[in-house]
Amino acid sequence: MTKADWLNTKVTAPESTKDYYQLYDEFMENFDSDLTMESYKRVCRSAFASHRGVGYLDEETGSRDEREVLLDRLNETENRLELSLKTYKIQDVETAANIAGIDLTKWKCMRKTVRASQNTNNPWFIVEGKFELIPEDEISTEQLLENFREILETHETPTDVILPKMYKQDNNTALFSFYDHHIGKRVHGDVTGNGEEWTTELAKQSMLNATDYFIEKTKNEVSRAVFILGNDLLNVDNPEGTTTKGTPQKNDIDYKHLILESTELLITVLEKLLNYFELEIIVVPGNHDNNLSFLTGEIIRRYFHNQMYVHVDNSLSPIKYWSFGQNAIGFTHGSEQIKKKYVLPMLMLQQRPEFAAKKYKEFHTGHLHQTKKTQLTEVAEEYGVTMRTLPTLSPTCEWATGKGYQGITGSECIVYNKEDGPIMTFRYSN
Protein backbone atom coordinates (compact mmCIF):
# COMPACT_ATOMS: atom_id res chain seq x y z
CA MET A 1 0.00 0.00 0.00
CA THR A 2 1.37 3.39 -0.97
CA LYS A 3 1.40 6.34 1.37
CA ALA A 4 -1.36 8.01 -0.64
CA ASP A 5 -3.53 4.87 -0.51
CA TRP A 6 -3.06 4.65 3.26
CA LEU A 7 -4.26 8.25 3.67
CA ASN A 8 -7.33 7.55 1.56
CA THR A 9 -8.28 4.61 3.74
CA LYS A 10 -8.28 7.00 6.68
CA VAL A 11 -10.09 9.89 4.97
CA THR A 12 -12.72 8.48 2.65
CA ALA A 13 -14.35 11.73 1.46
CA PRO A 14 -11.76 14.54 1.49
CA GLU A 15 -12.80 17.97 0.24
CA SER A 16 -9.22 19.30 0.11
CA THR A 17 -5.67 18.31 1.01
CA LYS A 18 -6.13 19.94 4.41
CA ASP A 19 -8.42 17.08 5.46
CA TYR A 20 -5.32 14.83 5.68
CA TYR A 21 -3.20 17.15 7.82
CA GLN A 22 -4.61 15.88 11.15
CA LEU A 23 -3.15 12.43 10.40
CA TYR A 24 0.45 13.67 10.38
CA ASP A 25 1.48 12.07 13.70
CA GLU A 26 -0.23 8.75 12.95
CA PHE A 27 1.34 8.75 9.48
CA MET A 28 4.83 9.25 10.92
CA GLU A 29 4.34 6.35 13.36
CA ASN A 30 2.86 4.01 10.75
CA PHE A 31 5.61 4.57 8.17
CA ASP A 32 8.43 5.12 10.65
CA SER A 33 9.14 8.31 8.77
CA ASP A 34 10.90 11.58 9.46
CA LEU A 35 9.21 13.65 6.75
CA THR A 36 8.93 17.36 7.31
CA MET A 37 5.48 18.87 7.24
CA GLU A 38 6.15 20.32 3.74
CA SER A 39 7.09 16.86 2.45
CA TYR A 40 4.03 15.38 4.14
CA LYS A 41 1.84 17.97 2.39
CA ARG A 42 3.13 16.70 -0.97
CA VAL A 43 1.98 13.21 -0.01
CA CYS A 44 -1.39 14.70 0.93
CA ARG A 45 -1.67 16.32 -2.51
CA SER A 46 -0.87 12.94 -4.05
CA ALA A 47 -3.61 11.30 -1.99
CA PHE A 48 -6.17 13.98 -2.87
CA ALA A 49 -5.33 13.74 -6.58
CA SER A 50 -5.66 9.97 -6.39
CA HIS A 51 -9.03 10.35 -4.69
CA ARG A 52 -10.23 12.61 -7.51
CA GLY A 53 -9.17 10.00 -10.04
CA VAL A 54 -6.47 12.03 -11.80
CA GLY A 55 -3.02 10.81 -12.74
CA TYR A 56 -0.20 11.56 -10.35
CA LEU A 57 3.48 10.64 -10.06
CA ASP A 58 4.50 10.85 -6.40
CA GLU A 59 7.68 10.77 -4.33
CA GLU A 60 8.03 7.02 -4.77
CA THR A 61 7.92 7.08 -8.60
CA GLY A 62 11.12 7.73 -10.53
CA SER A 63 13.87 10.19 -9.82
CA ARG A 64 13.15 13.75 -8.74
CA ASP A 65 13.88 15.15 -12.21
CA GLU A 66 11.45 12.70 -13.81
CA ARG A 67 8.47 13.39 -11.61
CA GLU A 68 5.47 15.33 -12.83
CA VAL A 69 2.91 16.12 -10.16
CA LEU A 70 -0.61 16.67 -11.44
CA LEU A 71 -2.16 19.04 -8.92
CA ASP A 72 -5.69 19.01 -10.31
CA ARG A 73 -8.07 18.97 -13.22
CA LEU A 74 -10.37 21.69 -11.99
CA ASN A 75 -13.92 22.75 -12.68
CA GLU A 76 -14.49 20.26 -15.46
CA THR A 77 -17.92 20.76 -17.03
CA GLU A 78 -19.50 19.74 -20.30
CA ASN A 79 -17.79 22.57 -22.18
CA ARG A 80 -14.86 23.78 -20.02
CA LEU A 81 -12.05 22.48 -17.85
CA GLU A 82 -8.96 23.83 -16.13
CA LEU A 83 -5.60 22.14 -15.60
CA SER A 84 -2.79 22.72 -13.11
CA LEU A 85 0.47 20.75 -13.24
CA LYS A 86 3.58 20.96 -11.06
CA THR A 87 6.61 19.68 -12.94
CA TYR A 88 10.38 19.63 -12.94
CA LYS A 89 10.79 19.46 -16.68
CA ILE A 90 7.57 20.31 -18.55
CA GLN A 91 7.08 23.94 -19.54
CA ASP A 92 4.22 23.81 -22.04
CA VAL A 93 0.49 23.27 -21.65
CA GLU A 94 0.19 20.78 -24.51
CA THR A 95 2.51 18.23 -22.85
CA ALA A 96 0.84 18.86 -19.50
CA ALA A 97 -2.55 18.20 -21.08
CA ASN A 98 -1.34 14.87 -22.44
CA ILE A 99 -0.18 13.84 -18.96
CA ALA A 100 -3.58 14.80 -17.57
CA GLY A 101 -5.31 12.73 -20.24
CA ILE A 102 -6.90 15.71 -22.01
CA ASP A 103 -7.75 14.95 -25.64
CA LEU A 104 -6.46 17.98 -27.57
CA THR A 105 -8.44 16.98 -30.63
CA LYS A 106 -11.57 17.72 -28.58
CA TRP A 107 -10.37 20.47 -26.22
CA LYS A 108 -8.84 23.81 -27.23
CA CYS A 109 -6.58 25.74 -24.84
CA MET A 110 -7.94 29.29 -24.51
CA ARG A 111 -5.48 30.63 -21.89
CA LYS A 112 -2.17 29.33 -20.62
CA THR A 113 0.38 30.33 -17.98
CA VAL A 114 3.74 28.88 -16.93
CA ARG A 115 5.21 29.99 -13.60
CA ALA A 116 8.74 29.11 -12.44
CA SER A 117 9.91 28.62 -8.86
CA GLN A 118 12.69 30.67 -7.30
CA ASN A 119 14.76 27.55 -6.63
CA THR A 120 17.77 27.97 -8.91
CA ASN A 121 19.35 24.63 -7.97
CA ASN A 122 16.36 22.48 -8.89
CA PRO A 123 13.61 24.69 -10.31
CA TRP A 124 10.09 23.47 -10.81
CA PHE A 125 7.19 24.89 -12.79
CA ILE A 126 3.46 25.33 -12.43
CA VAL A 127 1.81 24.88 -15.83
CA GLU A 128 -1.84 25.93 -16.03
CA GLY A 129 -4.34 25.95 -18.84
CA LYS A 130 -8.00 26.74 -19.41
CA PHE A 131 -9.72 24.67 -22.09
CA GLU A 132 -12.96 24.83 -24.02
CA LEU A 133 -14.64 22.07 -25.99
CA ILE A 134 -13.93 22.49 -29.71
CA PRO A 135 -17.16 22.99 -31.70
CA GLU A 136 -17.90 20.14 -34.06
CA ASP A 137 -17.87 22.46 -37.08
CA GLU A 138 -14.50 24.07 -36.28
CA ILE A 139 -11.94 23.51 -39.00
CA SER A 140 -8.82 21.44 -38.31
CA THR A 141 -5.28 22.50 -39.19
CA GLU A 142 -5.13 19.81 -41.86
CA GLN A 143 -8.40 21.03 -43.39
CA LEU A 144 -7.14 24.62 -43.25
CA LEU A 145 -4.08 23.71 -45.32
CA GLU A 146 -6.23 21.74 -47.73
CA ASN A 147 -8.56 24.71 -48.17
CA PHE A 148 -5.59 26.98 -48.87
CA ARG A 149 -4.35 24.57 -51.51
CA GLU A 150 -7.79 24.60 -53.08
CA ILE A 151 -7.87 28.41 -53.13
CA LEU A 152 -4.48 28.62 -54.81
CA GLU A 153 -5.31 25.89 -57.31
CA THR A 154 -8.84 26.90 -58.28
CA HIS A 155 -8.84 30.71 -57.99
CA GLU A 156 -8.47 32.05 -61.52
CA THR A 157 -5.80 34.70 -61.75
CA PRO A 158 -6.44 37.10 -64.66
CA THR A 159 -4.26 36.13 -67.61
CA ASP A 160 -5.10 39.17 -69.72
CA VAL A 161 -4.46 41.97 -67.24
CA ILE A 162 -5.67 45.24 -68.69
CA LEU A 163 -2.59 47.41 -68.98
CA PRO A 164 -2.87 51.09 -68.10
CA LYS A 165 -4.46 52.91 -71.02
CA MET A 166 -2.43 55.55 -72.79
CA TYR A 167 -5.09 58.19 -72.23
CA LYS A 168 -5.00 57.72 -68.47
CA GLN A 169 -3.28 60.23 -66.27
CA ASP A 170 0.05 58.55 -65.58
CA ASN A 171 0.68 61.36 -63.11
CA ASN A 172 -2.16 60.19 -60.82
CA THR A 173 -2.18 57.44 -58.16
CA ALA A 174 -5.24 56.33 -56.17
CA LEU A 175 -4.82 55.31 -52.53
CA PHE A 176 -7.29 52.61 -51.38
CA SER A 177 -7.57 52.27 -47.57
CA PHE A 178 -9.88 50.09 -45.46
CA TYR A 179 -8.80 51.07 -41.99
CA ASP A 180 -10.12 49.19 -38.93
CA HIS A 181 -12.34 46.95 -41.01
CA HIS A 182 -12.43 44.27 -38.27
CA ILE A 183 -13.46 41.25 -40.32
CA GLY A 184 -14.85 38.67 -37.90
CA LYS A 185 -16.26 41.20 -35.42
CA ARG A 186 -19.88 40.80 -34.35
CA VAL A 187 -21.82 43.97 -33.60
CA HIS A 188 -25.50 43.92 -32.59
CA GLY A 189 -27.26 47.16 -33.44
CA ASP A 190 -29.76 46.83 -30.61
CA VAL A 191 -26.90 46.60 -28.09
CA THR A 192 -24.97 49.64 -29.33
CA GLY A 193 -28.17 51.61 -29.87
CA ASN A 194 -27.23 52.77 -33.36
CA GLY A 195 -28.95 49.95 -35.25
CA GLU A 196 -25.80 49.14 -37.27
CA GLU A 197 -24.99 45.44 -37.57
CA TRP A 198 -21.58 43.96 -38.41
CA THR A 199 -20.77 40.38 -39.35
CA THR A 200 -18.08 38.68 -41.41
CA GLU A 201 -20.38 38.61 -44.44
CA LEU A 202 -21.28 42.29 -44.08
CA ALA A 203 -17.60 43.19 -43.73
CA LYS A 204 -16.73 41.28 -46.89
CA GLN A 205 -19.59 42.74 -48.92
CA SER A 206 -18.90 46.31 -47.82
CA MET A 207 -15.26 46.06 -48.95
CA LEU A 208 -16.28 44.61 -52.31
CA ASN A 209 -18.91 47.33 -52.81
CA ALA A 210 -16.50 50.11 -51.83
CA THR A 211 -13.82 48.72 -54.15
CA ASP A 212 -16.22 48.66 -57.11
CA TYR A 213 -17.34 52.22 -56.32
CA PHE A 214 -13.79 53.58 -56.08
CA ILE A 215 -12.71 51.80 -59.26
CA GLU A 216 -15.62 53.31 -61.16
CA LYS A 217 -14.66 56.79 -59.93
CA THR A 218 -10.94 56.52 -60.72
CA LYS A 219 -10.43 54.01 -63.54
CA ASN A 220 -10.32 56.60 -66.32
CA GLU A 221 -8.10 59.05 -64.44
CA VAL A 222 -5.58 56.87 -62.65
CA SER A 223 -3.03 54.31 -63.84
CA ARG A 224 -1.60 53.27 -60.45
CA ALA A 225 -3.17 52.20 -57.16
CA VAL A 226 -1.81 51.77 -53.63
CA PHE A 227 -3.70 49.37 -51.35
CA ILE A 228 -3.12 49.55 -47.59
CA LEU A 229 -3.45 46.04 -46.12
CA GLY A 230 -3.73 45.39 -42.38
CA ASN A 231 -4.59 48.21 -39.97
CA ASP A 232 -6.96 45.95 -38.01
CA LEU A 233 -8.36 44.40 -41.17
CA LEU A 234 -8.98 41.36 -38.94
CA ASN A 235 -10.60 41.54 -35.53
CA VAL A 236 -8.45 38.93 -33.77
CA ASP A 237 -4.90 37.64 -33.91
CA ASN A 238 -4.92 34.13 -32.45
CA PRO A 239 -7.00 30.96 -31.89
CA GLU A 240 -8.11 32.27 -28.50
CA GLY A 241 -10.16 34.98 -30.27
CA THR A 242 -8.32 37.94 -28.75
CA THR A 243 -6.32 40.89 -30.00
CA THR A 244 -2.52 40.71 -30.20
CA LYS A 245 -2.18 41.73 -26.55
CA GLY A 246 -4.93 39.38 -25.37
CA THR A 247 -8.10 41.49 -25.17
CA PRO A 248 -11.13 39.20 -25.72
CA GLN A 249 -13.37 40.08 -28.67
CA LYS A 250 -16.93 39.30 -29.78
CA ASN A 251 -16.58 37.34 -33.01
CA ASP A 252 -18.86 35.42 -35.34
CA ILE A 253 -16.14 33.22 -36.88
CA ASP A 254 -13.28 31.10 -35.59
CA TYR A 255 -9.61 31.87 -36.21
CA LYS A 256 -8.92 29.45 -39.06
CA HIS A 257 -12.08 30.26 -41.01
CA LEU A 258 -11.23 33.95 -40.54
CA ILE A 259 -7.88 33.43 -42.29
CA LEU A 260 -9.53 31.59 -45.16
CA GLU A 261 -12.37 34.09 -45.61
CA SER A 262 -10.13 37.18 -45.43
CA THR A 263 -7.48 35.75 -47.75
CA GLU A 264 -9.97 34.89 -50.46
CA LEU A 265 -11.62 38.31 -50.06
CA LEU A 266 -8.27 40.10 -50.46
CA ILE A 267 -7.35 38.09 -53.55
CA THR A 268 -10.71 39.02 -55.12
CA VAL A 269 -10.35 42.73 -54.25
CA LEU A 270 -6.74 42.97 -55.42
CA GLU A 271 -7.51 41.24 -58.71
CA LYS A 272 -10.33 43.71 -59.29
CA LEU A 273 -7.79 46.53 -58.90
CA LEU A 274 -5.24 44.75 -61.08
CA ASN A 275 -7.68 44.86 -63.99
CA TYR A 276 -7.28 48.64 -64.10
CA PHE A 277 -4.12 49.69 -62.27
CA GLU A 278 -0.54 48.86 -61.58
CA LEU A 279 -0.71 47.87 -57.94
CA GLU A 280 1.40 48.52 -54.86
CA ILE A 281 0.36 46.81 -51.61
CA ILE A 282 1.63 48.16 -48.28
CA VAL A 283 1.12 46.08 -45.13
CA VAL A 284 0.54 48.08 -41.93
CA PRO A 285 0.01 46.01 -38.74
CA GLY A 286 -2.77 46.97 -36.32
CA ASN A 287 -3.23 46.41 -32.61
CA HIS A 288 -5.88 43.72 -33.26
CA ASP A 289 -4.05 41.83 -36.05
CA ASN A 290 -0.33 42.50 -35.61
CA ASN A 291 0.71 38.93 -36.44
CA LEU A 292 -2.06 38.01 -38.86
CA SER A 293 -1.49 41.14 -40.93
CA PHE A 294 2.09 39.96 -41.55
CA LEU A 295 0.89 36.42 -42.33
CA THR A 296 -1.77 37.74 -44.70
CA GLY A 297 0.77 40.02 -46.34
CA GLU A 298 3.08 37.07 -46.97
CA ILE A 299 0.25 35.01 -48.47
CA ILE A 300 -0.62 37.89 -50.80
CA ARG A 301 3.03 38.55 -51.68
CA ARG A 302 3.60 34.95 -52.66
CA TYR A 303 0.27 34.67 -54.49
CA PHE A 304 1.19 37.59 -56.78
CA HIS A 305 4.94 36.91 -56.88
CA ASN A 306 4.98 36.41 -60.67
CA GLN A 307 2.89 39.50 -61.47
CA MET A 308 5.09 42.24 -62.87
CA TYR A 309 2.44 44.88 -62.11
CA VAL A 310 2.23 44.04 -58.39
CA HIS A 311 4.66 45.04 -55.62
CA VAL A 312 4.12 44.12 -51.95
CA ASP A 313 5.86 45.88 -49.05
CA ASN A 314 5.57 43.46 -46.12
CA SER A 315 8.75 44.58 -44.36
CA LEU A 316 8.90 44.20 -40.58
CA SER A 317 8.72 47.86 -39.59
CA PRO A 318 5.34 48.91 -38.13
CA ILE A 319 5.76 52.26 -39.93
CA LYS A 320 5.81 52.25 -43.72
CA TYR A 321 6.59 55.04 -46.19
CA TRP A 322 5.60 55.74 -49.79
CA SER A 323 6.61 58.53 -52.15
CA PHE A 324 5.28 59.63 -55.51
CA GLY A 325 6.58 62.77 -57.17
CA GLN A 326 6.08 65.63 -54.73
CA ASN A 327 4.10 63.38 -52.35
CA ALA A 328 5.52 61.58 -49.29
CA ILE A 329 3.23 59.59 -46.97
CA GLY A 330 3.91 57.66 -43.79
CA PHE A 331 1.56 54.90 -42.64
CA THR A 332 1.10 53.53 -39.12
CA HIS A 333 -1.95 52.23 -37.30
CA GLY A 334 -1.76 54.85 -34.56
CA SER A 335 -2.62 52.75 -31.52
CA GLU A 336 0.87 53.14 -30.08
CA GLN A 337 1.04 56.88 -30.75
CA ILE A 338 -2.35 58.10 -29.49
CA LYS A 339 -0.83 60.47 -26.94
CA LYS A 340 2.24 61.43 -28.94
CA LYS A 341 1.20 61.68 -32.56
CA TYR A 342 3.00 64.98 -32.79
CA VAL A 343 6.29 63.02 -32.98
CA LEU A 344 5.35 61.29 -36.24
CA PRO A 345 6.27 64.22 -38.55
CA MET A 346 9.64 64.50 -36.84
CA LEU A 347 10.07 60.73 -37.06
CA MET A 348 9.37 60.85 -40.79
CA LEU A 349 12.10 63.40 -41.37
CA GLN A 350 14.54 61.41 -39.23
CA GLN A 351 13.85 58.08 -40.93
CA ARG A 352 13.40 59.53 -44.42
CA PRO A 353 15.43 62.78 -44.56
CA GLU A 354 14.97 62.88 -48.34
CA PHE A 355 11.28 63.60 -47.71
CA ALA A 356 12.12 67.07 -46.39
CA ALA A 357 12.20 68.37 -49.95
CA LYS A 358 8.77 66.95 -50.80
CA LYS A 359 6.01 69.54 -51.20
CA TYR A 360 3.16 67.36 -49.85
CA LYS A 361 3.92 65.33 -46.73
CA GLU A 362 1.31 63.33 -44.82
CA PHE A 363 0.95 60.70 -42.13
CA HIS A 364 -2.05 58.36 -42.27
CA THR A 365 -3.35 56.61 -39.15
CA GLY A 366 -6.54 54.82 -38.07
CA HIS A 367 -7.58 53.36 -34.72
CA LEU A 368 -9.71 56.31 -33.55
CA HIS A 369 -12.48 55.49 -36.07
CA GLN A 370 -13.21 59.07 -36.99
CA THR A 371 -12.08 61.53 -39.64
CA LYS A 372 -9.69 64.07 -38.28
CA LYS A 373 -7.35 66.41 -40.05
CA THR A 374 -4.75 68.67 -38.39
CA GLN A 375 -1.78 70.55 -39.68
CA LEU A 376 1.56 70.34 -37.90
CA THR A 377 4.22 72.72 -39.09
CA GLU A 378 7.98 72.12 -38.95
CA VAL A 379 10.60 74.81 -38.33
CA ALA A 380 10.31 75.87 -41.96
CA GLU A 381 6.62 76.61 -42.50
CA GLU A 382 6.56 75.32 -46.06
CA TYR A 383 7.54 71.83 -44.88
CA GLY A 384 4.29 71.03 -43.06
CA VAL A 385 3.04 67.48 -42.48
CA THR A 386 -0.68 66.76 -42.72
CA MET A 387 -1.97 64.19 -40.23
CA ARG A 388 -4.95 62.18 -41.46
CA THR A 389 -6.95 59.85 -39.21
CA LEU A 390 -8.98 57.91 -41.74
CA PRO A 391 -12.54 56.61 -41.19
CA THR A 392 -13.77 53.03 -41.09
CA LEU A 393 -16.72 51.18 -42.59
CA SER A 394 -17.05 49.10 -39.42
CA PRO A 395 -19.63 50.40 -36.91
CA THR A 396 -18.63 50.99 -33.30
CA CYS A 397 -18.94 47.96 -31.03
CA GLU A 398 -20.56 47.79 -27.61
CA TRP A 399 -17.28 48.60 -25.82
CA ALA A 400 -16.53 51.62 -28.02
CA THR A 401 -20.11 52.88 -27.72
CA GLY A 402 -19.85 52.66 -23.94
CA LYS A 403 -16.66 54.72 -24.06
CA GLY A 404 -18.40 57.39 -26.12
CA TYR A 405 -16.45 56.71 -29.32
CA GLN A 406 -18.76 57.52 -32.22
CA GLY A 407 -18.02 58.41 -35.80
CA ILE A 408 -19.59 58.43 -39.24
CA THR A 409 -18.77 55.14 -40.93
CA GLY A 410 -17.17 55.21 -44.35
CA SER A 411 -14.06 54.64 -46.42
CA GLU A 412 -12.00 57.08 -48.47
CA CYS A 413 -10.06 56.79 -51.70
CA ILE A 414 -7.65 59.69 -52.23
CA VAL A 415 -6.11 60.51 -55.62
CA TYR A 416 -2.61 62.03 -55.60
CA ASN A 417 -1.13 63.92 -58.49
CA LYS A 418 2.62 63.67 -58.95
CA GLU A 419 3.06 67.45 -58.83
CA ASP A 420 -0.12 68.82 -57.25
CA GLY A 421 -0.56 66.46 -54.28
CA PRO A 422 -4.03 65.23 -53.19
CA ILE A 423 -6.43 66.42 -55.88
CA MET A 424 -9.55 64.27 -55.31
CA THR A 425 -11.17 62.39 -52.44
CA PHE A 426 -14.00 59.90 -52.92
CA ARG A 427 -16.01 58.60 -49.98
CA TYR A 428 -18.09 55.45 -49.74
CA SER A 429 -20.59 54.65 -46.97
CA ASN A 430 -22.63 51.50 -46.41
Buried (B, 14 or more C-beta within 10 A) or exposed (E): EBBBEBBBEBBEEBEEBEBBEEBBEEBEEEEEEEBEEEEBBBBBBBBBBBBEEBBBBBBEEEEEEEBBBBBBBBEBEEEBBBBBBBBBEBEBBEBBBEBBEBEEEEBBBBBBEBEEEEEEEEEBBBBBBBBBBBEEEBBEEEEBEEBBEEBBEEEEEEEEBEEBEEEBBBBBBBBBBBBBBBBBBBBBEEEBEBEBEBBBEBBBEBBBBBBEBBBEBBBEBBBBBBBBBBBBBBBBBBEBBBBBEEEEBBBBBBBBBBBBBBBBBBBBBBBBBBEBBBBBBBBBBBBBBBEBBBBBBEBBBEBBEEBEBBBBBBEEEBBBBBEBBBBBBBBBBBBEBEEEBEEBBEBBBEEBEEBEEBBBBBBBBBBBBBBEEEEBEBEEEEBBBBBBBBBBBBBBBBEBBEEEEBBEBBBBBBBBBBEBBBBBEBBBEB
